[in-house]
Structures are given as structure tokens and as C-alpha cells.
Amino acid sequence: MKHLFGHYRPYIPHILLVILVLFGQVLAELALPGLMARIIDRGIIPGNLSFIYQTGTLMLAVALVGVLCSIAVSYLSSRIASGASRSIRLALFSRVTEFSSVEFDHFTTASLITRSTSDIQILQNTSVMIFRMAFFAPLMGVGALIGAVSTSPGLSWTIGVAILLVLMIMGIMMITTVPKFKLLQQLLDRLTRVTGERLQGILVIRAFNRQADEQHRFDEVSRDLTKLNMFVNRMMSLLMPGLFLVMNLSSLLIVWVGSRLIDLGQLQVGSMMAFIQYSMSVIMSFLFIAMMFIMIPRAMVSAQRIGEVVKKEISILDPENPETISTRPEAQSQTGAMLEFNKVSFRYPDAPENVLTDISFTAEPGKTTALIGSTGSGKSTIINLIPRFYDVTEGEILLDGVNIQRLPQKILRSQLGLVSQKAILFSGTMGSNIRFGNTGMDSEELARAARLSQALDFILEKPLQMEDPVSQGGGNVSGGQRQRLSIARALAIHPRLLLFDDSFSALDFKTDRALRQALAEEVRGTTVLIVAQRINTIRHADQIIVLEEGAIVGRGTHQQLMESCPVYQEIAMSQLKEEESSTIEGGDLQ
């Protein structure tokens, strides 16, 4: 838990104040049994009403001070715990935002969600208990023990018997429950993952009438978590009855032994009652300490899980002595960026073989380079290497002559406009999603980006137009509209390099054609790299690169590839109508 202590450092003054207030609460609690003994021995038994009123008033004042101290401790403890938890949660989220795809492959999304919510909540609850009990229980226990011994040394052995029984109960509880805490969090990860997968795929589940099967599968995961929770809760439910049994038996033992001492004249009734109160305080103190020993191991499991994320080494880092491209002649003399792949090979972590092998090509400013190939040929992997979502295994990628691993990641990505294969929108408005990468753009620039992406027409049809709401994930717009808003978001930052990862697949042919025409006319000078499955999307590209099993098997224009590349010909023939085939084979498709 060392990596978490720093988040509590700003609250050291509050912690010291908690200790001070706790000391006042302990003094108030320890004063009450002595006052009770006095009011019985000197007031009730002799019938001294004035002494009863006087001492009773003092007891009320002391009790009020104890209550006020308890309220203050609860408030300060909650404030410290919630503030530190907020800081930990922010640190965890900040760390996750630095993760590359390699780290995301190591931690599942469900696990990261559980660590950010449940684990931090467990830490917060444990922190409250520690601040309230870690100082209170020892002070109270020692003070009550001293008070009990000073009240009646002859009864002190009864407290030892009670403490021994309490420790036995807590030992059994710790042995049976503590090892289950880590398993509980792992099962919660699993339940979160299964729930997320089923909710995301609910339409597919319904389409194939798999509701009953998926409910059964979910119930299996839920049942495992329930069984373990039931076991832990049953064991914990036995704790309080067992401890109260010990306390009641201790009271009976004290009364039995104390009555004999009273009969012998060695103990007064008030002193025996005070001794009972002191002994209960000692037992409760040990109970609180034992409860912390149960809670702390669970919190340590959560802290360890959080630490795994916070301390996870980032595989893709900025260079110690970064270079820049803003002052290079290549960057100053052109709008677009020169992108070069130089003998690039790539292998996913722990994969047995390369996904890409010896990839070399150049995407020039003002020109469109297209990537096409069968599923699994490595097209999207090439796109993911450019923003450094992964780093190359061999070779290098150059941007304006600079190896991208020598550039700060923010500088590199500021040059890129990425439209991913899966259009992702955020809850907000149409305008906020387009402004996502350029929050300072004015309404004119906003309209321009929407017009270029062919999104302006359907946005203007909305009741609130640019301020029309977008639900989480863009669930209230169609797939094609989500894709066009994603393209507008990329165009809004005026990138020097546009990356389209199969981003036209959700568009109809008319919108596809209009979008490509708008890009050709309005985004002159920008370097464009397109991954596509449809020949019609890329046939007018300046350069088409054909991939097969992670290697380049063809390179050229549409006409050149139709004459020289069998793989490209096969793709083209499989997509185009039969009546177009003769024209295609003759190389006359325009």
C-alpha cells in the first residue's frame, strides 16, 4: 500500500485533528463508568439526592462531549477517506489513459472498471474504519484496562478470559474468510466482463434466440459469486452473536465473582458496575481491532490490484531527448506530412509469428494511398502503428523524415486525424463530438467539418441541430451518421495526415462518392491513407498497396494492379457486377 500513502499526505492536518478529537472521546468514555460508580455508592445507596443530581448533570455533560467528539471524528474520517479515494481514482484513470494497446491487452476492460469502482470503494470504507478505530480502540482498550484493574484487581482475571475467547473467535474468522477476499474481487471482475459482453451483444442474442442460454451462462457466473459471498457473509454473521455471547458470559462471570467479593466486603456495588463497563469497553476495543484485522487484508487485496495498474510499466514512452518536426523544412514547405514505412515488421506481444513482414512504402503529401487486402492481412495493424498504439518490432516509420519513436506522442498525434474502423461517439451533442479534438473552433469551422464529412444535412434536420443530444456510444444515431460524425471530428483538427481505417464501410455508395469528392476538392495537400474493403472507394487513389498475409503483394494504381496483381484482380472481380467485368478486365473503369 506504499504507493497509496502519498494520496493521504495532504490530509495530515486532518488526521492529527482526528487523533486529538479521538483522545477527547476516549477520555469522555472512560470517565462515565467512574461517575456511575460514584453515583451508585455515594448517591443511590445512601439516598443522597443532591449528589445524584450533581453527578448526573456532570455525566450528561461528559456524554454530550463524547457524542460531539464522535460526530467530529465521523465527519473528518469520511472527508479524509473520500478525498484520498478521489485522488486515487484520478491517478488510476490518468494512468489508464497513458496505456498503449499492449497494456489494455494485459488488463481487461471489466477488470479496470472493477478496480476503479469496487476496489477503491473498499479502500475508502476501510480508511474510514481505520481513522475511527485504529487510534480509538488501543487508547480505549488500554484506558479501560487500567480503569478496571484500579477498580477491582481481584476481578481482573475475568477480562483475560474474555479476551482469550474473543481472540479465538477472531482467529477462526480470519483463517476462513481472509483468503476468500481476493477470489471475491476476481469473480466480480468476471461478472462485470460477462455483463458487459451480453449487454453489448443483446441484439445479436435476440436475433439468434439465445436469451435463455445467455441467461443461464450469466446465472452460472452470478451463482459462483453469490455462493462465495454467502459463505463470507455467513461467517461474518456469526461474528457478532459470538462476541455478544462472550460479553454476556463475561458479565455473568463478573457478577457471580463480584457478588462474592461484595458479600465479603471487599467490593462495592458501584465499583462492580463500573468494572462491568470497563470490561465491556476492553472487549469492544479488541473487537474493533479484530475487525480491522479482517478489513485490512481485504483492503490490501484491493490496494494490490490498484497498484498493479498504477505501477504497470508503460511499453510506449516518449523519448528522453525528443526531436521535433515543426521546424524541419519538409514540415514548413507542405501542408501534408510525408509518411514512410521502412522495412517494418510487427509481432503482437506473445504472438508466435509476425503479423506484418518487411512493409515498405511512402505516402506523399497531397496524395491518397490506399491499403486493401483480405481479412487478417494486416491493414488495420498498419494504421495502429502510425499513432504508436503499438511500436514496430523491426524497421522504422518516418514522419517528415523523423522516426516517430523520436517524437513526443502528443506532437505525433497532433499531426494525425484518425477515423477508426468502429465509429465511437461520446455522450454530449453533435457539436461537442465534432469539436472533440478542437474545442476552440468557431461555428463556421464546425459547419465546414460537418459539410465535408457529409454530416451537415442530417444535423440540420435535427430539432436542435448542432446542439442535438448524442447518447452514450451514439446509440441514437445510425451507423452511417456515427461514421460521418467521426470523420467530421478528424477533419476538424486540420490534420496533416488523414487515416481512414475502413471508415467508409457504413456509408452508402452515394455518400461515399460525395465524401471522397469533397475531400479531394477541399483537403488539398493533406496526406491521406485509406484502408478499405471496397474497390470503388479506392480505385482513384494515387497509390494502392495490396496486402496478403502481412506482406505487400502488389503496388500501383488501379489500372496497373488490374493488369499485374492477381490478388487485386480477385478482389475486384468478387465485388463488381458481371456486366462490369469485361470493362474491368480491359482496364477502362473510371
N, C-alpha and C positions, 0 to 999 in steps of 0.2 A: 504493500500500500504506500510505499515511499513516494511513488510518482503522483499520489493524490494529496499529499500533505501540503504542497505548495498552494493548493486552492483554498486551504483553510488559513493561510498566513494573514491575509487581510483582516481576518476576524479575530486576531489575537486579543485586542482590547475587549471585545465582546466576551471572549472565553474567560478572560480574567475577571470580568464583571460577573459572569455566571458563577465562578468559583466563590467570589465574595458573597453573592446573594445566597448560594447554597450553604455557606458557613452560617449565615444568619438563620436559614431554615432549620438546619441541624440543631442549633442552639435552642430554637423555639420548641422543636420536637422533644429534645432531651429535658427541657425544663418542665414540661407538663406532668410526667409521672411523679417527680418530686413534689410539685404543688398538689397533686392529687393525694399523695401520702399525707401531706401536712393537713389538708382539709378534712381527711377522714380521722386521723389520730388526734388533731387538736380542735377540730370544729364539730364534726358529726357525733363522735363518741361522747365528748364532754357536753355537747349541746350548746356550743358557743356560736350563736347566730352571727354576731358581728364579725367573727373571724371567718365564718363561712362566706359572708357577703364580700368581705375584703379580698380573701384569697380567690373566690370565684371570679370577681371582677378582674383580678390580675391574670387568671387563667384565660379568660375571654380575650384580653389584650394580647397575651402571648400567642394564642391560637390565631388571632387576626393577623399578627405579624407573620406567622408561619404560612398562612394562606396567601398573603400578598407576596411573600418570597417565592412560593411555589408558582404563582401566576407569572411572576417576572422570569423565573427560570424557564418555564414552558415557552414564553414568548421569545426570549433570547435564543434558546436552543433551536426553536423552529426557524428563526431568522438566519442563524448561522448555517444550519443544515441545508435549508432551501437555497441560500445564496451560494454556498460551496457547490451544491448539486448543479445549479445553473452554470457555474463556471466549468465544472467537469463536463457537462453536456455540450457546452460550446466548444471546449477543447477537443472533445471526441468528434464532434461534427466537423470542426476545422481540419482535423487530421484526416478524416474520411475524404474530404474534398480534395486533399492532396494525393490521394491514392491513384495509382495508374490502374490499368485493366488487370495487371498482374496481381495486385493486392486485392482487387474485387473478386478475382477468381479464387483467392485463398479464403476470404470471408464471404459467406452467403449474405444476400440482402436481408433475409429473415433474421439471421444472427446479429447483424449490425443494428437492426431495429430493436431487437430484444435488449441488446447491450445498452442502447441509447435510452431505453424506457425502463424496463423492469429492473435491470441491474443497478441503474442509477437510483431508482426509487428505493431499492433495498438498502443502498448506501445511505440515502437520506434518512430513512427510518431508523437505521442503526446509529447514525450520528446523533439523532435526537435522543435516543436512549442513552448513548454514551455520555453526552453532555449533562443529561439529567441524573444519571445514576452512577457514572464512573467515579465522580467525586463525592456524591451524596452517600452512596452505600458504604464505602470504607469509613468515612467520618461518622456516619450514624452507627455503624456496627461497633467501632472502637469506643465511641462515647457511651453507647448503651451498655456495652460490656463492662466498662468502668463503673457506670452507674449501678448496674446490677450487683457487681461484686461489692461495691461500697455499701449497698443497701442491705445485703444478706450474704456474707461469704459462705454460710452453710448450705445455701441453695444453688450455688454457682455450678455444681456438677450437673445439674439438670439441663443447663444450657448446653454443656458439652455433648450430652446425649442427643439433644435435639439437632445440634449442628451436624453430628455424625450421620444421623438419619437423613438430613437434608442433602448432604454431600453424596450419600449412597444413591438417593433418587436422581440427583442431577447427573451423576456419573453414568447411570444406566441410560438416561435420556440422551446424553451426548454421544455415547457409543452407538446408539441405534439410529439417531436422526442426522447427525452432522455429515456422515458420508453420503447421505441422500440429497444434500443441497445442490451439489454440482450437477447431479443427474437431473434434478428438477429443472434447472436452467437449460440444460441441453434438450430436454423434452419440450420445454416452452419454445426454444428455437425451432424445433421440428414442427410443432403445431402452427407456429407463425408462418413457416415456409409452406406447409400444406394448405393452410387457409388462403394465403396469397395466390398460390398457383390455381386453386379451384375457383376463386373469385375472378381472377383474370381470364380464366378459360370457361366461364359459366355458359357463354353462348355455344361453344363447341360441345360442352357437356349436354346441353339441352338438345342440340341438333342430332346427337347420336343416342339420345335417350339413356344417358348414363347417370342420371341423377341418383338412382338407388345405389349403384355401385360406388359412386364417389362419396355418397353419404356414409356408406359402410366403411370405406377407406378412411374417411375423416374420423369416424367414430372409433376406429381402432387406435388412431394416434391420440385422440382425446381420452380414450379409456385408459391408456398407459399412463398419461399424465394424472388422470383422476385417481387411479389406484395408488400411485406414489404419494400424491397429495393426501389421500385418505389415510395412508399409513402414517405419514408425518403428523397429520392433524390429530389422529387417534392417540399417538404417543404424547403429543403436546397437551391434549385434553386430559390426560391422566396426571399431568404435572401439578396443576393447581389443586385438584382434590387430594392428591398425595401430600402436598405441602400443608394444606389446611388441616389434614388429619394429624400431621406431625405437630402443628401448632396447638391443636385442641388437646392432643395427648400430653403435650408439654404443659399446658395449662392445668390439666388434671393432676399431673405429677407434682407440679409446684404447689397446688392447693393441698394435695394429700400430705406432702412433706412439710409444707409451711404450716398446716394446721397443727401438726405435732409440735413444731417449734413454738407456735403461739401458745399451745397448751402448757409447754414447759416454761413459758415466759421469756423465751429467747428472741421473739419476733413479734412486732405489732401488726395489726390487720392492715393498716395503711401501707406499711412497708412491704407486706406481701403483695398487695395490689400493685404497688409501684414496680416490684420485681417482675410481676407478670408482664407489665407493659414494657419494661426494659428487655425482657427475654423475647417478647414478640418482635420488638424492633431489631434485635440481633438476628433472629431467624429471617425476618423480612430483608434485612441487609444482605444476608447470604443468598437469599432467593434472587434479589436483584443482581448480585454478582454472578450467580449461576446463569441467570437469563442472558446476561451479556456474553458469557462464555458460549452460549448456544447461538446467539445472534451474530457475534463477531465472526465465527468461521463461515457462516453463510455470506456475510458482507465481504469477507476476504475472497471467497469464490467469485463474487461479482466484481470486486476490485481487480482480481487477476484477469478476468475476462475483458474488463475495460482496458487494463494495462496491455493486453495482447494487441489491442487496436492502436492505442496511443504510442506504444513503443515499437510497433511494426516498422521495420526499415523500408523506406520508400525506394523502389528499384529505379525509378526515373527521376533524377535530380537535375537541378540547374548546375552548370559548370562553375568551378571556383573562379576562373578568370574568363568570363563570358565575352564573346565577340558581339558585334552589332552589325546590322545591315543598313541602318538608316543613313549612314554617311558614305556608303560604298557607291561608286559611280554607276554600277548596274541598277541600284535601287533608285537613284536620283534621276536617271535618264529614261525611265519607263514606268508606266502605270502598273503593269502586271509584274509578277515575280517569275524568275527563271528557276524552274524545278528540275533537278537532275537526280535520277536513281543510278548509282554507280555500283554495279555488281552486288546488288542487295540480295541477301538470303535471310530467311527468318524461320525460326522454330519456336512454337509456343512452349512455355515452361513445362518441363517433364514430358514433352512430346517425343516420340521415338525418331521422327524424321522431320525434315524441313517442310514448311508449307509453301514457301517461296524459294526459288533457287536461281541465283545469278540473273537478277532482274536489272536491266539497264535501259533507260530511255530518258528523253528530255522533253519537258512540257514548256513551250516557249510562250512569252508574253503575247497577248493578243490572239492566241490560237487556242483551239479546242483539241484536247487529247482525250480519246475515249478508250475505255477498257471493257472488253467483252470476253465471255467465255462461259463454259458450263458451270453449273453449281459446284462450289468447292474448289474452283480453280485458283482462288486467291485474290479476287478483285477487291473485295471489301477489306482484306488484310492490308493491301497496298494503301488504301485510303487511311486506315487506322495508324499506319506507320508515320504518316506525314505530320499529324499533330503530336506525335510521340505518345499516343496511348499505349503503344509498345515501342521498344527500341529494337533496331535491326540486330540480327545475330552476326551477320558478316556484311561487309561493304559499307556504303555511306549514302546518305541523302543530303543533297546540297540545295540551299535556297539562296539564290543570287551568289553562288559560289562559296557559301559558308555552310559547313556541316551543321545540320540542325541540332546536333548534340552539343554544339558550342554556343547555342543561342539560349537565352533565358526563355522558359516555356511561355511566359506571358507575351514576350515580344514575338515569338514564333506564332502563337495562336492569334495574335492581333492581326497578322497578315492574312489569315485564312477565314473563309466563310464556308462552314461545313453544314451540309444538309444530309442528315443521316438517313439510313435505309428505313428506319422506323421513325415516323414523324412524332415528335414529343412536344406537347404544349403544356403550359403551366396555368394553374388557375389564376384568373385575372380578367383581362379584357382582350379584345382583338388587338388594340393598340399596344397594350403592355407586352404582349407576346412578340410583336414586331420590333418594339423598342428594346427587347431583352439585352442585346449586345451594344446598344447605343441609346442610352436613356436620355441623352440630351438633344436628340433630333427633334426638329420642329415639325409642324403638321404637313408642310409641303414635302419634306423629305419622307415622312411617313406615307403619304399618299403615293409618292413616286415608287417606293419599295413595293407597296401593295399592287400598284398598277403593273410594274414589271413582272411580278410573280403571278399575274392574272387573278389576284385575290380581291381587287378593288370592287369589282362588280357585285360579288356576293356580300361583301362587307357593307356596301351602300344599301343593300336590300334589307339589312338588319334594322330593327327598330331604333337602336342606339348607335348604329354604325360602328365607328372605331371604339366606342365605349361599351359595345355589346359584350356581355359576360361570356367568358370561356370557362367551362367546368374543369375539374381536375383531369389531366390527361387529354383534354379536348374531346370529352365524350359527347358534347352537344353539337359537334360539327362533323361533317362527313370525312371519310378518309382523304378524298381529293382536296377538300378545303384545309384539312390539317397540313397536308403536304405543301400547299401553296403558301400558307402562313409560315411554315418552316423555311421555305425558300425566301419569302419576304424578309424574314428575320436575318438570314445570311446576307442578303443584298443590302440591308440597312446599315451595315458597318463598313460599306465600301471596301471590301477585301481586295487584296492584290492577287489572291489565288482562290478560286471558287471550286469547292469539292462537292460533287453530287454523287452520293452513294446509292445508286438505283432509286433516285428520288422522283423519277417520272413515272414509275410503275403504277401509281394510283391515279394518274391523270388520263383523261380520255384523249383520243388522238387529236381532236381539235384544239384542246387546251395545251397539249404537249407541243403542237406545231406553233401556236401563238406565243407560248413562253419562250421557245428556242429562238423564234424570230425577234422577240423583244430583247432577249439577251444579246443577240448578235448586233442589234442596232444601238442599244443603249449602254452596253457594258464593254465598249471597245477598249482594247489594250489590256484587259484583265485576262489572266491565265485561267483557263477552265479545264478541269479534269472531271470526266463523267464516267461513272460505272453504270452500265445499262444492260438490260436483257433484250431490249427490242432494237432491231436493226434500224427501224425508222427514226429512232431517237438519235442515233449516232452516225448515220450514213453520210452526213455532210461535215463530219468532223475533219479537221486538218490532218489528224493522225489517229489511226485506230490500232490499238495493241490487242492482240488475241492471246489469251492465256489458256493453257491446258495443263492441269496437274501442277500448278505453281511455276510453270516455265512459259516464256514467251515463244509462241509457235508461229506468229505472224505479225507483220508490222507494215502499215501503209495506209493509203486512202481506201475508201470503199471499193472503187473500181480496181485498184491494184490487188486488193485481197480477194475479190471475186475471181480474179484470174490466176492467183498464185497460192491461195491458202485453203486447203481442203476443209479445215475445221471451220473457218468462217463461212465457206460455201454451204456447209452442212447446217450451220445455224440459220443462215439466210433462207435456205430452201425450206426449212422446217417452219418458218414464220410467215412467209409470203404466200399469197394465193397462187393457185396453179396457173391462172391466166397471166400472172406476172413473171412466172418462172423463166419463160423464154427471153423476156426483156432483161431480167437479171443476168441470165447466163451470157447475154450479149453485152453486158456492162453498160446498159443505157438507162438505168434507173436514176432519175433526178428528183 
